[in-house]
């Protein structure tokens, strides 16, 4: 069993990827023995610095067209399957997923060790959505897979809601950028805002942190995956999935009212939605892996109860 496996999701921006990997190996991660670093590459334009050739495994997703908007939720599930292999007999103690522009805190592994082994969590997030997430296999067992019907927008909210529902006491969600916090641990960050375009702006009389694109290339990537039709279809799916699951109201996200996508309310944390009430069932896609997830039906999986042939 590996101590830790890291999976970095990347699309095109190889300069940023190499900077992220550099910061990873300069952090206290380099002190940990028996680790593995993997890159899931989603674009034909790819370059890895020679110094990383023997330190990093590259998994090329050659079936994804360069012009597609991609599906990072699918990448996360691929990391689960490739990294954990078997939930009942996992191949790693810790699995970490990073986006290619995530910056780890210099002491993130020490902080993660404290959060996992002293505080008792098995699911810990960074400071900005799903840019960096750390799991023990037990968390995946309880929370489940990422919803691949949400390839970009709202994917992290969906997964964090399910962590709140199924793994509340053992999840530390620290998404201060979007105001999604559960068992927030500000003294033990695993992510840093250094060298990325995070800015503090005034919003409705308060100072909030926002992530701005680093350059025109990132702006174009965001435009092709987060806006327009992509955002509209994601919202409609998310709304349909979570509609009528919460006693205090349906999903809403606009300038006047929030609480689902951003700025979780005390109500949603104290009395979360009931995913079992969702009219959108989850279907097993990776049966060779998902068969290890406990209590599928409490997670609103489709019930495969009909005897074969009847």
N, C-alpha and C positions, 0 to 999 in steps of 0.2 A: 504494500500500500504506500502511495506517495503521501508526503506530508501536506503538500499543496500543489494544485494544478491551476495555472492561470490561462485564461483564454481571452485574447484581444480581438475584437471585431473591427475590421478595417474595410474602407472603401476609398480607394484612389489616393488619399492624402498621405503619401509615404513619408514625406518630411516630418509631418506631425507624428505619425506612427513611430518612426525611429527616435524621435524626441521622447515619446511616451515610454518606449522600451529602455532608453538610456536612463530616464528617471527611475524606472522600476528597479534596474540593477544597481543604481546608486543609493537606493533606499535600504532599509534594514532587511529587505527580502533577500539580499545577497548573503546574509548570515545564516539563513535557514538551509538545512541540508535536505536532500531528497525531494526536490521540487521539479516542476516542469512548466515551461512557458510555451504556449501555442498561439499562433495567429490564424484566425479564420479570414482569409482574404477573399474579397468580393469584387475585384476589378482586375482587368488585365494589366493595367499600369501598376507595377509593383516593384519595389526595390527595398532590400534589406541590407543594412550596413554589414560589411564583411565581418566585423567583430562579433556579430550576433549569429553568424551562420551555424556555429556549433552549439549555440545556447538556446536557439528558438526553433521550434517545429512550425512549418508553414503548411496549412491545409487550404489548398486553392479550391474555391467554389466555382469551378469552371462552367457549371450549368446555369449560373446566373448571368444574364446579358448585362453588358456594361451600361446599357441605356435604361435598365429597369430601376424602379424605386426601391427594390430590395425588401427584405423582411428580417429585421434584427431579432424579432421574437423567435423565428426559426433558428437563427444562429445560436441563441441562448439555449434552445432545446438540444441543438447539435452538441453544444458544449457539455450539457448534462450527460448525454448518451455516451459521447466520446470520453468524457472525463471520469464519470462515476461508474459507468458500465452496468453495474448491477446494484440497485438500491438495497438489496438484502445482503450483499457482500461487496461494499463499495471499494473502488480502486484508489480512492484518495480520501484523506481526512477532511480536507477543505478544498472547495472549488470557488474560484473567483472569476467573474466576467467583467471585462473592461471594454468601453468604447475606445476607439483609437486616439481620442484627444483627452482621455482622462489623465489626471496627474495624481499619483499616489502621494500621500503624506510621507515625509521622510521616515517616520516611525510607525507606519501603518501596520506592519506585522506585529510589532509589540502591542500596539493598541488593540488589534484584532485578537491577539492571544488573551489579553485581559478581558475583552468583551465576551469571548467564547468560553474561556475556562474559569474566570472569576465571577463574571456577571451571569453566566449561564445561557447566553443567547446562542442561537444556531443560524440566524439570518441577520445580516448587518448591511446597511446601505451607506453609500457616500453622501455627499452634500447636494448633489444635483441629479435628481431623478435616478435613472438606472445606469449612469455613467460608470459606476463601479459598485458591484454587489458581491458579497461574500456569503457562501452557503456551507453549512455542513450537510451531508446527504440526508440527515433526518429532517431538515427544513424542506427539501424538495419532496420528500415523502409526505409531509403534511400539507404543504401549499400546492404542490402539483407543478404542471408544466406551464410555460408561457403560452398565452393565447395567440396563435399564429394568424388569427383573423384581425389582429391589431399589429400590423407590421412596424408602425412607427409611432403615430400619435396615440396617446391614452393607454399604451401598453403597460407602462410602469404603474399607473393608477390602478389598472385592473389587477396586476399582480400584487401590489401593496394592499389593496382591499382584501384580497384572498389571504394574505399574510395576517392581516388584522383579524379576519374571521377564524382562520384555522390554526394560527400559531402566535396568538397575541402576546403571551407572556415571554416568548423566546425570540421575538423579532425586535430589532432596534432599527427603526426607519428614521433617517436623519436628513431628509430632503428639505433643507432650509430654503433653497431657491424657490420651490413651489409650495412651501408651507405645509408639507406632509410629514408629520412627525409622530412617532410612536416609540415610547421608551427612549427618547432622545438622549444621546450621550455626547454632548459638545466637547468634553474634555479628552475624548479618545477618537479623533477623526481618522478615517482611512483615506480621505481624499483631500487634496489641496486645491486652492483656487489660483496658485502661482502660474504665471506664464500662459494663461488662457484669458480670453476676453470676457471676464466677469466684471460687471460694473454695478455700482450702487446708484439707484435713481429714486426720485420722489414719486410716489404713487398714492393718491387719495390721502395725502397728509402724512404718509409714512415712508420710510426709506426701505426699499426692497432691493434684493440682488437679482440681476438679470444676466443671462448668458447671451452675448452678442456674437455674431459670426466673426471668426478670426480674419477672414479675407473674402474676396469675391468668389473663390472656388467653393468655400464652405457655404456661402450664401446661396449659390446655385444648387448645391446638393440639398440644402434644407428646403428650398423652393420646390424641388422635384420629389420630395418625400413627405413634407409636412403641411403643405398648403393646398388650396383649391380642392379638387376632387378627392385627393387622398385624405385630407382632413375631414371633409364632409362624410365620406363613406365610413371612416373610422368612428366619427361621432355617432352616426346613425346605428352602427353596430353596437358600440358601447352603450348607448341609451337603451337599445332594445334588449340587451343582455341584462342590464341592471334595473330596468323599469319594474316597479311594483315589488321590489325586494326589500325596501326600507320603509318603516312605518312613518318616518318624518318627511317623506317626499321622494320624487324621482330625480334622476341626475339633472343638474343644471350647471351651466358654466358661461357666465357673461359678466359684463362690467359691474352689474348691480348685485348679483348673487353668485356666490361660490360655495365651496365646501366639499365637493366631490373631487374635481380635478386639481384644485389648488386649495390651500388653507383649510385643512380638515377641521371641522368643528368638534367641540367636546361631545356633542350628541352622537356624531358618527363613530367616534372612538369608543365611547362608553356603551353605545347600543348600535353595533354595526349592522349593515344589511344582511339578509339571509339569502345566500346564493342558491339555496335549494328551491327558492320561489321563482327563480329565473326561468323564463320560457325558452331560453337558448341552452340547449343541452351541450355538454362537452362529449365529443366522441374520441374514443381511443384511436390514435394515429400510429404511435410507436408501441405496439403491444409487447414487444420483446423487452421494453424498458418500463412502460407504464403498468405492467402487471405487478410491479413491485410497490406501487403506490397504495397505501392503506386506505380503506374506506372510501372507495371511489364514489359511491352514491351520495355521500354527504357533501361531496364536491360538485354535485349536480352532473355527474356523468350519466350518459344514456345507459339504461339498464339492459344488459344483455342477458335477459332472463328466459327468453323463449327457447325451448328445447330444439335442437337441430332437426330440421325437416318438418316441424309442426307449425 
